[in-house]
Amino acid sequence: MFLRHTTSEIKERTALAINPAKTCQPVGAMYAALGVHRCLPHSHGSQGCCSYHRSMLTRHYKEPVMASTSSFTEGSSVFGGQANMLQAIDTIFRTYEPDIIAIHTTCLSETIGDDLVQIAQKANTDGKVPEGKFVMNTNTPSYVGSHVTGFSNMVRDFAKYFSQSSGTKVKQLNIFPGWVEPGDMREMKRLMDTMGVNYVMLPDTADVLDAPQTGTHEFFPKGGTTIAEMNSMGDSKYSLACGWWSSRDAAIAVENKCKVKFDNLEIPYGLRATDRFLQAVSKYAGKKIPESITDERGRLMDMITDMHQYLYGKRVALWGDPDQLIPLCEFLVDMDMRPVYVVSGTPGKRFMQRMEEVLAPIPEAKFKNGMNADMFLMHQWIKQEPVDLLIGNTFGKYIARDENVPFVRHGWPIIDRVGHPVFPTVGYSGAMRLLEKILDAFLTKKDVESPEESFELVL
């Protein structure tokens, strides 16, 4: 009901975000750490922060998310959290026996200025870190960037901490997949396995946040990038970073430390982004793209042809992470759809530059990112001129309901549906699934709203 009071008159806002199209850094850091084998994410702050991030991840992935916390109280907030963290490190290794504790900060610990590097060094000096175990850390202040920034920071620091160079290169690619679903990571690996490519993927949440049901609780599921795999990244032939915001910093870290050159790609959503990804894998791994994958591309092209009559000219509004929005908008333009409104809460000048390029064929398109690029602005744009379709996370469902617009859920978080982490939307097969969801949304609305005399068996 509240959204029905949204006005179409837009006033410039400089210090207020209403229903932001993002969340905070630590949740991204926690997700990244879960993609490392036998790693326990640790939130250096209050219990409430850790509980919020765990609950959001659990609601999206429908899996138990394990993480620990320094449990700040009033005393820790004033005098610092070193004592809490040292006690936590000792307790965690004795009780849960992880191979790695991955510490990330929160607003509170960043504001009081806790020195994570010094505390981790003291933990080692005091003998609280068993031999062969590791404590690493990253800074993730919630008042800067977004959940994508936190994800990027954690992946970067894993790569920087663990990658090693022996001086001898091996025929192996480092793949930084970006913030995508476990099913997406599995699909990217399937494509590379089909091509016969040796690779290390960091992070890898497949078989962690979509682990099979065995009837037995596994505190550390079998998936995730291992320490040995991360060590080997320094000897890889090349790195491919999928996503400017979520993966580029990690590739730069490995290049600076181990002299492994990299190429920065976009996450392979849709036709052209998948083409670029597979061509890069083929180029740097020295492997041909097999006919079976070419056939997948052909089936996608056939599907686009079959659906074009229904999709042509449809106006679309999208929101979410920049690394996802850019290739998604490119895919929609390729199908002669019109992505007219796009917002992302994650800051960065490159977003505006790339959107200008991608949406050049759509002169009426409006796009914005940063603090004031929120769902309220998105709704105001829609009030000014309606759209035919919404694509984004769960927080758009209120706009979809109030404006009676078909809604395809994509991105993070999706907390009102089940099963989405398992099914990929990257690659040619993923693009076909995304196409099916889009057309189903349109035709379902048509069926629901058609009068009796127009209700057809075949559409």
Protein Blocks (a to p, Z undefined) as FASTA:
>chain_A
ZZmmpcfbdcddfkbcehiabddfklmmmmmmmmpghiacdddddfklmmmmmmmmmmmn
opacddddehiafklmmnopklmmmmmmmmmmmmnopabdcddddfklmmnopafklmmm
mmmmnopacghiacddddddfkggjfklmmmmmmmmmmmmmpccehiacddddddebjad
fklmmmmmmmmmmnopacdddddfehklmcccehiacfbafbdcdfklmmmmmmpmbdcd
ehjklmmmmmmmmmmmnopacddddddehjklmmmmmmmmmmmnopacdfklmmmmmmmm
mmmmmmmmmmgopacddeddfklmmmmmmmmmmnopacfbdcdfbgcfklmmmmmmmmmm
mmkbccdedjklcfklmmmmmmmpccfbdcddfklmmmmmmnopacddedjddfkbghjl
mpccedjklmmmmmmmmmmmmmmmmmmmpcfklmcfbZZ
